[in-house]
Amino acid sequence: MWQFRGRGKPVVVVRYVDEPLAEGSGDRIDIRGEAYLQVDISRVGIPPVDQPAPANASDESLAGTVIADARAIAGGFEGYGQSWIGVRDRPRPFRVMVLKAPTRIVVDVYSG
């Protein structure tokens, strides 16, 4: 889940990718998992490149789930950022929700 301040309505695109690569540089993102969800987020207040990034998900918070790793949003160039979710063992169905008060994006990965 990502939570934002302000009233902007985020635009989010989530998809499986073969390899987690940073937008622009093409550098590989070091993330655990056998399948990778790339989360592209725009139109919200994203920390600028020169600001400290939010913390990644802790191993303790992911224990016992189908999520192997989850990276905080990175980027912040022109209101656009990326995040990644490493999924254990295989690509799984998922759904994306945008919630209000406060503005949040939720990616729900099927665990069955």
Gaussian input, Z-matrix of N, CA and C with variables (Angstrom, degrees):
# hf/3-21g

backbone

0 1
 N
 C     1     B1
 C     2     B2     1     A1
 N     3     B3     2     A2     1     D1
 C     4     B4     3     A3     2     D2
 C     5     B5     4     A4     3     D3
 N     6     B6     5     A5     4     D4
 C     7     B7     6     A6     5     D5
 C     8     B8     7     A7     6     D6
 N     9     B9     8     A8     7     D7
 C    10    B10     9     A9     8     D8
 C    11    B11    10    A10     9     D9
 N    12    B12    11    A11    10    D10
 C    13    B13    12    A12    11    D11
 C    14    B14    13    A13    12    D12
 N    15    B15    14    A14    13    D13
 C    16    B16    15    A15    14    D14
 C    17    B17    16    A16    15    D15
 N    18    B18    17    A17    16    D16
 C    19    B19    18    A18    17    D17
 C    20    B20    19    A19    18    D18
 N    21    B21    20    A20    19    D19
 C    22    B22    21    A21    20    D20
 C    23    B23    22    A22    21    D21
 N    24    B24    23    A23    22    D22
 C    25    B25    24    A24    23    D23
 C    26    B26    25    A25    24    D24
 N    27    B27    26    A26    25    D25
 C    28    B28    27    A27    26    D26
 C    29    B29    28    A28    27    D27
 N    30    B30    29    A29    28    D28
 C    31    B31    30    A30    29    D29
 C    32    B32    31    A31    30    D30
 N    33    B33    32    A32    31    D31
 C    34    B34    33    A33    32    D32
 C    35    B35    34    A34    33    D33
 N    36    B36    35    A35    34    D34
 C    37    B37    36    A36    35    D35
 C    38    B38    37    A37    36    D36
 N    39    B39    38    A38    37    D37
 C    40    B40    39    A39    38    D38
 C    41    B41    40    A40    39    D39
 N    42    B42    41    A41    40    D40
 C    43    B43    42    A42    41    D41
 C    44    B44    43    A43    42    D42
 N    45    B45    44    A44    43    D43
 C    46    B46    45    A45    44    D44
 C    47    B47    46    A46    45    D45
 N    48    B48    47    A47    46    D46
 C    49    B49    48    A48    47    D47
 C    50    B50    49    A49    48    D48
 N    51    B51    50    A50    49    D49
 C    52    B52    51    A51    50    D50
 C    53    B53    52    A52    51    D51
 N    54    B54    53    A53    52    D52
 C    55    B55    54    A54    53    D53
 C    56    B56    55    A55    54    D54
 N    57    B57    56    A56    55    D55
 C    58    B58    57    A57    56    D56
 C    59    B59    58    A58    57    D57
 N    60    B60    59    A59    58    D58
 C    61    B61    60    A60    59    D59
 C    62    B62    61    A61    60    D60
 N    63    B63    62    A62    61    D61
 C    64    B64    63    A63    62    D62
 C    65    B65    64    A64    63    D63
 N    66    B66    65    A65    64    D64
 C    67    B67    66    A66    65    D65
 C    68    B68    67    A67    66    D66
 N    69    B69    68    A68    67    D67
 C    70    B70    69    A69    68    D68
 C    71    B71    70    A70    69    D69
 N    72    B72    71    A71    70    D70
 C    73    B73    72    A72    71    D71
 C    74    B74    73    A73    72    D72
 N    75    B75    74    A74    73    D73
 C    76    B76    75    A75    74    D74
 C    77    B77    76    A76    75    D75
 N    78    B78    77    A77    76    D76
 C    79    B79    78    A78    77    D77
 C    80    B80    79    A79    78    D78
 N    81    B81    80    A80    79    D79
 C    82    B82    81    A81    80    D80
 C    83    B83    82    A82    81    D81
 N    84    B84    83    A83    82    D82
 C    85    B85    84    A84    83    D83
 C    86    B86    85    A85    84    D84
 N    87    B87    86    A86    85    D85
 C    88    B88    87    A87    86    D86
 C    89    B89    88    A88    87    D87
 N    90    B90    89    A89    88    D88
 C    91    B91    90    A90    89    D89
 C    92    B92    91    A91    90    D90
 N    93    B93    92    A92    91    D91
 C    94    B94    93    A93    92    D92
 C    95    B95    94    A94    93    D93
 N    96    B96    95    A95    94    D94
 C    97    B97    96    A96    95    D95
 C    98    B98    97    A97    96    D96
 N    99    B99    98    A98    97    D97
 C   100   B100    99    A99    98    D98
 C   101   B101   100   A100    99    D99
 N   102   B102   101   A101   100   D100
 C   103   B103   102   A102   101   D101
 C   104   B104   103   A103   102   D102
 N   105   B105   104   A104   103   D103
 C   106   B106   105   A105   104   D104
 C   107   B107   106   A106   105   D105
 N   108   B108   107   A107   106   D106
 C   109   B109   108   A108   107   D107
 C   110   B110   109   A109   108   D108
 N   111   B111   110   A110   109   D109
 C   112   B112   111   A111   110   D110
 C   113   B113   112   A112   111   D111
 N   114   B114   113   A113   112   D112
 C   115   B115   114   A114   113   D113
 C   116   B116   115   A115   114   D114
 N   117   B117   116   A116   115   D115
 C   118   B118   117   A117   116   D116
 C   119   B119   118   A118   117   D117
 N   120   B120   119   A119   118   D118
 C   121   B121   120   A120   119   D119
 C   122   B122   121   A121   120   D120
 N   123   B123   122   A122   121   D121
 C   124   B124   123   A123   122   D122
 C   125   B125   124   A124   123   D123
 N   126   B126   125   A125   124   D124
 C   127   B127   126   A126   125   D125
 C   128   B128   127   A127   126   D126
 N   129   B129   128   A128   127   D127
 C   130   B130   129   A129   128   D128
 C   131   B131   130   A130   129   D129
 N   132   B132   131   A131   130   D130
 C   133   B133   132   A132   131   D131
 C   134   B134   133   A133   132   D132
 N   135   B135   134   A134   133   D133
 C   136   B136   135   A135   134   D134
 C   137   B137   136   A136   135   D135
 N   138   B138   137   A137   136   D136
 C   139   B139   138   A138   137   D137
 C   140   B140   139   A139   138   D138
 N   141   B141   140   A140   139   D139
 C   142   B142   141   A141   140   D140
 C   143   B143   142   A142   141   D141
 N   144   B144   143   A143   142   D142
 C   145   B145   144   A144   143   D143
 C   146   B146   145   A145   144   D144
 N   147   B147   146   A146   145   D145
 C   148   B148   147   A147   146   D146
 C   149   B149   148   A148   147   D147
 N   150   B150   149   A149   148   D148
 C   151   B151   150   A150   149   D149
 C   152   B152   151   A151   150   D150
 N   153   B153   152   A152   151   D151
 C   154   B154   153   A153   152   D152
 C   155   B155   154   A154   153   D153
 N   156   B156   155   A155   154   D154
 C   157   B157   156   A156   155   D155
 C   158   B158   157   A157   156   D156
 N   159   B159   158   A158   157   D157
 C   160   B160   159   A159   158   D158
 C   161   B161   160   A160   159   D159
 N   162   B162   161   A161   160   D160
 C   163   B163   162   A162   161   D161
 C   164   B164   163   A163   162   D162
 N   165   B165   164   A164   163   D163
 C   166   B166   165   A165   164   D164
 C   167   B167   166   A166   165   D165
 N   168   B168   167   A167   166   D166
 C   169   B169   168   A168   167   D167
 C   170   B170   169   A169   168   D168
 N   171   B171   170   A170   169   D169
 C   172   B172   171   A171   170   D170
 C   173   B173   172   A172   171   D171
 N   174   B174   173   A173   172   D172
 C   175   B175   174   A174   173   D173
 C   176   B176   175   A175   174   D174
 N   177   B177   176   A176   175   D175
 C   178   B178   177   A177   176   D176
 C   179   B179   178   A178   177   D177
 N   180   B180   179   A179   178   D178
 C   181   B181   180   A180   179   D179
 C   182   B182   181   A181   180   D180
 N   183   B183   182   A182   181   D181
 C   184   B184   183   A183   182   D182
 C   185   B185   184   A184   183   D183
 N   186   B186   185   A185   184   D184
 C   187   B187   186   A186   185   D185
 C   188   B188   187   A187   186   D186
 N   189   B189   188   A188   187   D187
 C   190   B190   189   A189   188   D188
 C   191   B191   190   A190   189   D189
 N   192   B192   191   A191   190   D190
 C   193   B193   192   A192   191   D191
 C   194   B194   193   A193   192   D192
 N   195   B195   194   A194   193   D193
 C   196   B196   195   A195   194   D194
 C   197   B197   196   A196   195   D195
 N   198   B198   197   A197   196   D196
 C   199   B199   198   A198   197   D197
 C   200   B200   199   A199   198   D198
 N   201   B201   200   A200   199   D199
 C   202   B202   201   A201   200   D200
 C   203   B203   202   A202   201   D201
 N   204   B204   203   A203   202   D202
 C   205   B205   204   A204   203   D203
 C   206   B206   205   A205   204   D204
 N   207   B207   206   A206   205   D205
 C   208   B208   207   A207   206   D206
 C   209   B209   208   A208   207   D207
 N   210   B210   209   A209   208   D208
 C   211   B211   210   A210   209   D209
 C   212   B212   211   A211   210   D210
 N   213   B213   212   A212   211   D211
 C   214   B214   213   A213   212   D212
 C   215   B215   214   A214   213   D213
 N   216   B216   215   A215   214   D214
 C   217   B217   216   A216   215   D215
 C   218   B218   217   A217   216   D216
 N   219   B219   218   A218   217   D217
 C   220   B220   219   A219   218   D218
 C   221   B221   220   A220   219   D219
 N   222   B222   221   A221   220   D220
 C   223   B223   222   A222   221   D221
 C   224   B224   223   A223   222   D222
 N   225   B225   224   A224   223   D223
 C   226   B226   225   A225   224   D224
 C   227   B227   226   A226   225   D225
 N   228   B228   227   A227   226   D226
 C   229   B229   228   A228   227   D227
 C   230   B230   229   A229   228   D228
 N   231   B231   230   A230   229   D229
 C   232   B232   231   A231   230   D230
 C   233   B233   232   A232   231   D231
 N   234   B234   233   A233   232   D232
 C   235   B235   234   A234   233   D233
 C   236   B236   235   A235   234   D234
 N   237   B237   236   A236   235   D235
 C   238   B238   237   A237   236   D236
 C   239   B239   238   A238   237   D237
 N   240   B240   239   A239   238   D238
 C   241   B241   240   A240   239   D239
 C   242   B242   241   A241   240   D240
 N   243   B243   242   A242   241   D241
 C   244   B244   243   A243   242   D242
 C   245   B245   244   A244   243   D243
 N   246   B246   245   A245   244   D244
 C   247   B247   246   A246   245   D245
 C   248   B248   247   A247   246   D246
 N   249   B249   248   A248   247   D247
 C   250   B250   249   A249   248   D248
 C   251   B251   250   A250   249   D249
 N   252   B252   251   A251   250   D250
 C   253   B253   252   A252   251   D251
 C   254   B254   253   A253   252   D252
 N   255   B255   254   A254   253   D253
 C   256   B256   255   A255   254   D254
 C   257   B257   256   A256   255   D255
 N   258   B258   257   A257   256   D256
 C   259   B259   258   A258   257   D257
 C   260   B260   259   A259   258   D258
 N   261   B261   260   A260   259   D259
 C   262   B262   261   A261   260   D260
 C   263   B263   262   A262   261   D261
 N   264   B264   263   A263   262   D262
 C   265   B265   264   A264   263   D263
 C   266   B266   265   A265   264   D264
 N   267   B267   266   A266   265   D265
 C   268   B268   267   A267   266   D266
 C   269   B269   268   A268   267   D267
 N   270   B270   269   A269   268   D268
 C   271   B271   270   A270   269   D269
 C   272   B272   271   A271   270   D270
 N   273   B273   272   A272   271   D271
 C   274   B274   273   A273   272   D272
 C   275   B275   274   A274   273   D273
 N   276   B276   275   A275   274   D274
 C   277   B277   276   A276   275   D275
 C   278   B278   277   A277   276   D276
 N   279   B279   278   A278   277   D277
 C   280   B280   279   A279   278   D278
 C   281   B281   280   A280   279   D279
 N   282   B282   281   A281   280   D280
 C   283   B283   282   A282   281   D281
 C   284   B284   283   A283   282   D282
 N   285   B285   284   A284   283   D283
 C   286   B286   285   A285   284   D284
 C   287   B287   286   A286   285   D285
 N   288   B288   287   A287   286   D286
 C   289   B289   288   A288   287   D287
 C   290   B290   289   A289   288   D288
 N   291   B291   290   A290   289   D289
 C   292   B292   291   A291   290   D290
 C   293   B293   292   A292   291   D291
 N   294   B294   293   A293   292   D292
 C   295   B295   294   A294   293   D293
 C   296   B296   295   A295   294   D294
 N   297   B297   296   A296   295   D295
 C   298   B298   297   A297   296   D296
 C   299   B299   298   A298   297   D297
 N   300   B300   299   A299   298   D298
 C   301   B301   300   A300   299   D299
 C   302   B302   301   A301   300   D300
 N   303   B303   302   A302   301   D301
 C   304   B304   303   A303   302   D302
 C   305   B305   304   A304   303   D303
 N   306   B306   305   A305   304   D304
 C   307   B307   306   A306   305   D305
 C   308   B308   307   A307   306   D306
 N   309   B309   308   A308   307   D307
 C   310   B310   309   A309   308   D308
 C   311   B311   310   A310   309   D309
 N   312   B312   311   A311   310   D310
 C   313   B313   312   A312   311   D311
 C   314   B314   313   A313   312   D312
 N   315   B315   314   A314   313   D313
 C   316   B316   315   A315   314   D314
 C   317   B317   316   A316   315   D315
 N   318   B318   317   A317   316   D316
 C   319   B319   318   A318   317   D317
 C   320   B320   319   A319   318   D318
 N   321   B321   320   A320   319   D319
 C   322   B322   321   A321   320   D320
 C   323   B323   322   A322   321   D321
 N   324   B324   323   A323   322   D322
 C   325   B325   324   A324   323   D323
 C   326   B326   325   A325   324   D324
 N   327   B327   326   A326   325   D325
 C   328   B328   327   A327   326   D326
 C   329   B329   328   A328   327   D327
 N   330   B330   329   A329   328   D328
 C   331   B331   330   A330   329   D329
 C   332   B332   331   A331   330   D330
 N   333   B333   332   A332   331   D331
 C   334   B334   333   A333   332   D332
 C   335   B335   334   A334   333   D333

   B1=1.4382
   B2=1.5245
   B3=1.3088
   B4=1.4563
   B5=1.5155
   B6=1.3084
   B7=1.4635
   B8=1.5233
   B9=1.3406
   B10=1.4573
   B11=1.5113
   B12=1.3253
   B13=1.4570
   B14=1.5169
   B15=1.3056
   B16=1.4572
   B17=1.5176
   B18=1.3215
   B19=1.4609
   B20=1.5160
   B21=1.3041
   B22=1.4611
   B23=1.5158
   B24=1.3264
   B25=1.4635
   B26=1.5216
   B27=1.3240
   B28=1.4566
   B29=1.5247
   B30=1.3132
   B31=1.4565
   B32=1.5225
   B33=1.3161
   B34=1.4604
   B35=1.5238
   B36=1.3329
   B37=1.4608
   B38=1.5198
   B39=1.3318
   B40=1.4614
   B41=1.5238
   B42=1.3248
   B43=1.4657
   B44=1.5271
   B45=1.3369
   B46=1.4571
   B47=1.5218
   B48=1.3284
   B49=1.4583
   B50=1.5242
   B51=1.3432
   B52=1.4638
   B53=1.5220
   B54=1.3334
   B55=1.4538
   B56=1.5281
   B57=1.3405
   B58=1.4669
   B59=1.5336
   B60=1.3308
   B61=1.4609
   B62=1.5216
   B63=1.3190
   B64=1.4621
   B65=1.5223
   B66=1.3190
   B67=1.4622
   B68=1.5258
   B69=1.2987
   B70=1.4651
   B71=1.5135
   B72=1.3250
   B73=1.4705
   B74=1.5214
   B75=1.3228
   B76=1.4585
   B77=1.5140
   B78=1.3382
   B79=1.4667
   B80=1.5211
   B81=1.3516
   B82=1.4657
   B83=1.5262
   B84=1.3194
   B85=1.4587
   B86=1.5230
   B87=1.3193
   B88=1.4615
   B89=1.5261
   B90=1.3251
   B91=1.4650
   B92=1.5254
   B93=1.3185
   B94=1.4667
   B95=1.5265
   B96=1.3364
   B97=1.4551
   B98=1.5135
   B99=1.3173
   B100=1.4623
   B101=1.5277
   B102=1.3058
   B103=1.4666
   B104=1.5256
   B105=1.3354
   B106=1.4641
   B107=1.5196
   B108=1.3177
   B109=1.4626
   B110=1.5253
   B111=1.3284
   B112=1.4623
   B113=1.5152
   B114=1.3182
   B115=1.4629
   B116=1.5298
   B117=1.3270
   B118=1.4646
   B119=1.5215
   B120=1.3255
   B121=1.4650
   B122=1.5242
   B123=1.3288
   B124=1.4647
   B125=1.5272
   B126=1.3408
   B127=1.4622
   B128=1.5234
   B129=1.3020
   B130=1.4639
   B131=1.5244
   B132=1.3287
   B133=1.4589
   B134=1.5150
   B135=1.3172
   B136=1.4580
   B137=1.5251
   B138=1.3322
   B139=1.4649
   B140=1.5301
   B141=1.3407
   B142=1.4631
   B143=1.5227
   B144=1.3271
   B145=1.4604
   B146=1.5290
   B147=1.3314
   B148=1.4618
   B149=1.5328
   B150=1.3265
   B151=1.4691
   B152=1.5289
   B153=1.3252
   B154=1.4654
   B155=1.5325
   B156=1.3164
   B157=1.4657
   B158=1.5250
   B159=1.3334
   B160=1.4650
   B161=1.5312
   B162=1.3010
   B163=1.4658
   B164=1.5257
   B165=1.3334
   B166=1.4622
   B167=1.5227
   B168=1.3236
   B169=1.4663
   B170=1.5270
   B171=1.3142
   B172=1.4663
   B173=1.5226
   B174=1.3307
   B175=1.4666
   B176=1.5237
   B177=1.3354
   B178=1.4645
   B179=1.5278
   B180=1.3218
   B181=1.4695
   B182=1.5253
   B183=1.3370
   B184=1.4660
   B185=1.5292
   B186=1.3233
   B187=1.4642
   B188=1.5237
   B189=1.3318
   B190=1.4581
   B191=1.5176
   B192=1.3312
   B193=1.4653
   B194=1.5262
   B195=1.3264
   B196=1.4663
   B197=1.5245
   B198=1.3228
   B199=1.4591
   B200=1.5249
   B201=1.3398
   B202=1.4565
   B203=1.5188
   B204=1.3416
   B205=1.4559
   B206=1.5243
   B207=1.3013
   B208=1.4678
   B209=1.5158
   B210=1.3211
   B211=1.4578
   B212=1.5150
   B213=1.3184
   B214=1.4644
   B215=1.5177
   B216=1.3054
   B217=1.4572
   B218=1.5239
   B219=1.3224
   B220=1.4601
   B221=1.5160
   B222=1.2813
   B223=1.4614
   B224=1.5007
   B225=1.3018
   B226=1.4457
   B227=1.5067
   B228=1.3287
   B229=1.4560
   B230=1.5173
   B231=1.3265
   B232=1.4629
   B233=1.5348
   B234=1.3356
   B235=1.4592
   B236=1.5105
   B237=1.3244
   B238=1.4611
   B239=1.5180
   B240=1.3142
   B241=1.4532
   B242=1.5152
   B243=1.3124
   B244=1.4603
   B245=1.5167
   B246=1.3064
   B247=1.4463
   B248=1.5195
   B249=1.3233
   B250=1.4558
   B251=1.5130
   B252=1.3284
   B253=1.4592
   B254=1.5211
   B255=1.3284
   B256=1.4600
   B257=1.5236
   B258=1.3334
   B259=1.4633
   B260=1.5263
   B261=1.3283
   B262=1.4682
   B263=1.5265
   B264=1.2575
   B265=1.4613
   B266=1.5226
   B267=1.3264
   B268=1.4749
   B269=1.5281
   B270=1.3376
   B271=1.4645
   B272=1.5307
   B273=1.2983
   B274=1.4622
   B275=1.5214
   B276=1.3260
   B277=1.4655
   B278=1.5349
   B279=1.3160
   B280=1.4641
   B281=1.5200
   B282=1.3319
   B283=1.4604
   B284=1.5198
   B285=1.3283
   B286=1.4577
   B287=1.5184
   B288=1.3301
   B289=1.4652
   B290=1.5253
   B291=1.3276
   B292=1.4625
   B293=1.5213
   B294=1.3290
   B295=1.4610
   B296=1.5234
   B297=1.3292
   B298=1.4695
   B299=1.5250
   B300=1.3325
   B301=1.4746
   B302=1.5244
   B303=1.2833
   B304=1.4491
   B305=1.5322
   B306=1.3304
   B307=1.4641
   B308=1.5196
   B309=1.3378
   B310=1.4670
   B311=1.5199
   B312=1.3162
   B313=1.4622
   B314=1.5180
   B315=1.3314
   B316=1.4590
   B317=1.5214
   B318=1.3341
   B319=1.4618
   B320=1.5187
   B321=1.3211
   B322=1.4653
   B323=1.5233
   B324=1.3427
   B325=1.4608
   B326=1.5217
   B327=1.3342
   B328=1.4661
   B329=1.5253
   B330=1.3205
   B331=1.4640
   B332=1.5255
   B333=1.3213
   B334=1.4671
   B335=1.4925
   A1=107.99
   A2=115.33
   A3=122.72
   A4=106.98
   A5=116.82
   A6=121.37
   A7=108.39
   A8=115.61
   A9=121.45
   A10=110.73
   A11=115.74
   A12=121.90
   A13=108.68
   A14=116.04
   A15=119.95
   A16=112.02
   A17=114.35
   A18=119.90
   A19=114.14
   A20=118.89
   A21=120.61
   A22=111.94
   A23=116.18
   A24=120.33
   A25=107.66
   A26=117.27
   A27=119.48
   A28=112.01
   A29=113.63
   A30=121.78
   A31=104.68
   A32=116.85
   A33=120.53
   A34=109.54
   A35=115.21
   A36=122.61
   A37=106.23
   A38=116.56
   A39=121.66
   A40=107.83
   A41=115.93
   A42=119.69
   A43=109.63
   A44=114.98
   A45=119.71
   A46=108.78
   A47=115.87
   A48=122.21
   A49=108.15
   A50=116.01
   A51=120.32
   A52=111.98
   A53=115.19
   A54=120.85
   A55=108.67
   A56=118.34
   A57=119.96
   A58=110.82
   A59=116.36
   A60=121.96
   A61=110.43
   A62=116.25
   A63=121.71
   A64=110.02
   A65=115.59
   A66=121.47
   A67=108.94
   A68=116.62
   A69=121.22
   A70=112.41
   A71=117.85
   A72=120.78
   A73=112.41
   A74=117.19
   A75=120.50
   A76=113.26
   A77=117.38
   A78=120.77
   A79=109.77
   A80=115.21
   A81=119.61
   A82=109.16
   A83=115.66
   A84=122.29
   A85=107.77
   A86=117.09
   A87=122.14
   A88=108.57
   A89=115.78
   A90=120.94
   A91=108.83
   A92=116.23
   A93=120.86
   A94=110.27
   A95=115.64
   A96=121.45
   A97=110.89
   A98=115.63
   A99=121.68
   A100=111.54
   A101=117.44
   A102=123.18
   A103=106.72
   A104=116.46
   A105=120.10
   A106=111.18
   A107=115.31
   A108=121.34
   A109=107.84
   A110=115.65
   A111=121.00
   A112=107.20
   A113=115.92
   A114=122.33
   A115=107.32
   A116=116.64
   A117=122.20
   A118=108.05
   A119=116.44
   A120=121.83
   A121=108.65
   A122=116.16
   A123=120.07
   A124=110.13
   A125=114.56
   A126=124.12
   A127=113.95
   A128=117.25
   A129=121.34
   A130=108.48
   A131=116.40
   A132=120.71
   A133=110.56
   A134=116.48
   A135=122.84
   A136=107.15
   A137=118.59
   A138=119.20
   A139=110.87
   A140=118.29
   A141=120.76
   A142=111.08
   A143=115.10
   A144=121.44
   A145=111.31
   A146=118.27
   A147=120.95
   A148=113.70
   A149=118.08
   A150=122.92
   A151=109.54
   A152=117.77
   A153=119.55
   A154=110.46
   A155=115.52
   A156=120.70
   A157=109.85
   A158=117.47
   A159=120.06
   A160=110.17
   A161=116.49
   A162=121.40
   A163=111.08
   A164=115.65
   A165=121.31
   A166=109.13
   A167=116.06
   A168=120.46
   A169=109.18
   A170=116.79
   A171=120.58
   A172=110.26
   A173=115.67
   A174=120.32
   A175=110.84
   A176=116.60
   A177=120.46
   A178=111.24
   A179=117.23
   A180=119.68
   A181=112.17
   A182=117.51
   A183=121.42
   A184=112.60
   A185=117.76
   A186=121.42
   A187=110.70
   A188=116.01
   A189=121.26
   A190=114.36
   A191=117.80
   A192=120.96
   A193=109.85
   A194=116.61
   A195=121.13
   A196=111.29
   A197=117.07
   A198=121.61
   A199=108.98
   A200=116.76
   A201=121.79
   A202=111.63
   A203=116.66
   A204=121.14
   A205=108.10
   A206=117.58
   A207=121.86
   A208=107.91
   A209=115.82
   A210=121.86
   A211=111.23
   A212=115.07
   A213=120.85
   A214=109.62
   A215=115.05
   A216=120.49
   A217=110.05
   A218=115.47
   A219=121.97
   A220=108.21
   A221=115.97
   A222=119.87
   A223=110.75
   A224=116.30
   A225=120.47
   A226=112.97
   A227=117.37
   A228=120.84
   A229=109.45
   A230=116.44
   A231=123.22
   A232=112.57
   A233=116.03
   A234=120.40
   A235=114.93
   A236=116.99
   A237=121.97
   A238=108.54
   A239=117.06
   A240=120.84
   A241=110.98
   A242=115.67
   A243=122.20
   A244=109.65
   A245=114.23
   A246=121.56
   A247=106.68
   A248=116.96
   A249=120.45
   A250=109.73
   A251=114.48
   A252=122.41
   A253=107.01
   A254=116.63
   A255=121.50
   A256=108.53
   A257=116.28
   A258=122.11
   A259=108.70
   A260=115.79
   A261=120.87
   A262=110.79
   A263=117.62
   A264=131.90
   A265=118.28
   A266=121.78
   A267=120.65
   A268=109.76
   A269=116.45
   A270=118.13
   A271=109.34
   A272=117.12
   A273=122.80
   A274=108.71
   A275=116.65
   A276=118.59
   A277=109.94
   A278=115.48
   A279=120.45
   A280=109.23
   A281=114.92
   A282=120.50
   A283=107.96
   A284=114.68
   A285=121.56
   A286=108.27
   A287=116.28
   A288=121.51
   A289=108.86
   A290=115.60
   A291=121.96
   A292=106.28
   A293=116.50
   A294=122.60
   A295=109.95
   A296=115.93
   A297=121.48
   A298=111.27
   A299=114.50
   A300=125.64
   A301=113.33
   A302=120.18
   A303=129.20
   A304=111.62
   A305=115.86
   A306=121.25
   A307=109.27
   A308=115.24
   A309=121.10
   A310=109.99
   A311=115.47
   A312=122.69
   A313=106.29
   A314=115.94
   A315=121.71
   A316=108.19
   A317=116.68
   A318=122.33
   A319=105.81
   A320=115.85
   A321=123.29
   A322=107.94
   A323=117.01
   A324=122.51
   A325=108.54
   A326=115.81
   A327=122.58
   A328=110.25
   A329=116.71
   A330=120.48
   A331=113.74
   A332=118.80
   A333=121.81
   A334=114.66
   D1=139.59
   D2=174.92
   D3=-118.28
   D4=135.51
   D5=179.66
   D6=-121.37
   D7=138.79
   D8=-175.79
   D9=-126.53
   D10=152.95
   D11=173.16
   D12=-91.23
   D13=161.49
   D14=175.92
   D15=89.62
   D16=-173.34
   D17=-173.99
   D18=-109.65
   D19=1.00
   D20=-178.34
   D21=-60.27
   D22=144.53
   D23=175.24
   D24=-97.89
   D25=114.88
   D26=-175.99
   D27=-69.90
   D28=151.45
   D29=169.05
   D30=-108.02
   D31=128.13
   D32=-176.66
   D33=-132.65
   D34=136.38
   D35=175.17
   D36=-126.60
   D37=125.53
   D38=-178.84
   D39=-123.98
   D40=132.05
   D41=179.67
   D42=-155.44
   D43=155.33
   D44=173.07
   D45=-76.87
   D46=139.75
   D47=176.03
   D48=-126.82
   D49=153.88
   D50=178.98
   D51=-68.09
   D52=-35.71
   D53=-177.98
   D54=-142.82
   D55=135.13
   D56=178.78
   D57=-79.31
   D58=107.67
   D59=-177.12
   D60=-119.91
   D61=140.20
   D62=178.67
   D63=-71.48
   D64=135.51
   D65=175.75
   D66=-61.48
   D67=137.42
   D68=177.95
   D69=91.03
   D70=-67.64
   D71=-176.18
   D72=-78.97
   D73=-29.44
   D74=-175.41
   D75=76.07
   D76=7.36
   D77=178.52
   D78=-65.55
   D79=141.16
   D80=177.82
   D81=-72.58
   D82=135.61
   D83=176.58
   D84=-87.82
   D85=127.14
   D86=-179.89
   D87=-80.21
   D88=104.46
   D89=-177.46
   D90=-144.47
   D91=138.33
   D92=179.03
   D93=-77.70
   D94=152.62
   D95=176.47
   D96=135.37
   D97=165.24
   D98=177.43
   D99=-104.98
   D100=-13.98
   D101=175.42
   D102=-136.68
   D103=148.38
   D104=-172.62
   D105=-127.99
   D106=124.20
   D107=172.59
   D108=-97.46
   D109=124.81
   D110=173.80
   D111=-97.22
   D112=129.94
   D113=-178.39
   D114=-115.42
   D115=110.31
   D116=177.78
   D117=-100.93
   D118=125.90
   D119=-175.42
   D120=-126.51
   D121=134.20
   D122=176.67
   D123=-142.92
   D124=170.04
   D125=177.50
   D126=69.66
   D127=26.73
   D128=174.77
   D129=-138.54
   D130=168.51
   D131=177.10
   D132=-72.60
   D133=106.39
   D134=-179.65
   D135=-109.31
   D136=138.61
   D137=-179.58
   D138=-55.04
   D139=129.85
   D140=177.74
   D141=-61.03
   D142=159.34
   D143=-178.08
   D144=-55.74
   D145=-35.08
   D146=-176.61
   D147=-85.74
   D148=5.06
   D149=178.09
   D150=-102.94
   D151=153.56
   D152=176.19
   D153=-60.69
   D154=138.94
   D155=178.87
   D156=-78.81
   D157=152.57
   D158=173.55
   D159=-61.75
   D160=160.80
   D161=-179.45
   D162=-70.39
   D163=146.72
   D164=172.81
   D165=-74.38
   D166=163.68
   D167=176.59
   D168=-63.17
   D169=140.28
   D170=179.60
   D171=-79.90
   D172=152.60
   D173=176.58
   D174=-58.07
   D175=-37.12
   D176=-179.40
   D177=-62.81
   D178=-39.22
   D179=-178.27
   D180=-71.64
   D181=-19.89
   D182=-178.93
   D183=-98.69
   D184=-9.36
   D185=-177.44
   D186=-56.75
   D187=133.82
   D188=177.76
   D189=78.93
   D190=7.69
   D191=179.22
   D192=-109.86
   D193=174.90
   D194=175.87
   D195=-83.83
   D196=-1.80
   D197=180.00
   D198=-92.56
   D199=120.85
   D200=179.97
   D201=-85.23
   D202=-30.53
   D203=-175.85
   D204=-162.41
   D205=152.60
   D206=176.34
   D207=-147.42
   D208=126.11
   D209=-176.89
   D210=-103.14
   D211=139.26
   D212=177.52
   D213=-65.76
   D214=162.55
   D215=-179.41
   D216=-62.96
   D217=139.30
   D218=178.90
   D219=-128.63
   D220=157.99
   D221=177.82
   D222=113.58
   D223=-114.99
   D224=-178.20
   D225=95.46
   D226=9.53
   D227=178.64
   D228=-83.05
   D229=119.13
   D230=178.26
   D231=54.08
   D232=39.44
   D233=175.94
   D234=72.64
   D235=20.14
   D236=-178.58
   D237=-120.45
   D238=137.66
   D239=177.30
   D240=-144.53
   D241=163.91
   D242=178.30
   D243=-126.40
   D244=153.11
   D245=172.65
   D246=-145.22
   D247=164.87
   D248=-178.41
   D249=-139.33
   D250=148.57
   D251=175.23
   D252=-126.08
   D253=123.36
   D254=174.63
   D255=-92.31
   D256=124.76
   D257=-176.60
   D258=-105.02
   D259=136.00
   D260=179.40
   D261=-71.08
   D262=141.92
   D263=168.20
   D264=63.49
   D265=-35.40
   D266=-177.97
   D267=-170.15
   D268=161.29
   D269=172.01
   D270=-63.16
   D271=137.92
   D272=-179.91
   D273=-126.23
   D274=153.57
   D275=175.33
   D276=-59.40
   D277=151.47
   D278=178.52
   D279=-148.66
   D280=163.01
   D281=173.39
   D282=-135.63
   D283=155.80
   D284=-177.40
   D285=-121.97
   D286=133.99
   D287=178.04
   D288=-128.35
   D289=140.93
   D290=171.71
   D291=-111.97
   D292=120.42
   D293=-176.13
   D294=-112.65
   D295=158.57
   D296=-178.79
   D297=-114.18
   D298=162.04
   D299=171.47
   D300=55.94
   D301=68.88
   D302=-0.78
   D303=-84.02
   D304=166.13
   D305=179.27
   D306=-66.80
   D307=124.56
   D308=-179.52
   D309=-140.28
   D310=150.29
   D311=170.79
   D312=-116.12
   D313=130.99
   D314=179.06
   D315=-122.43
   D316=128.24
   D317=171.66
   D318=-110.30
   D319=114.22
   D320=-176.51
   D321=-103.71
   D322=111.59
   D323=-178.26
   D324=-98.42
   D325=128.09
   D326=-177.84
   D327=-62.86
   D328=131.83
   D329=-176.43
   D330=-104.10
   D331=-4.81
   D332=-176.88
   D333=-81.56

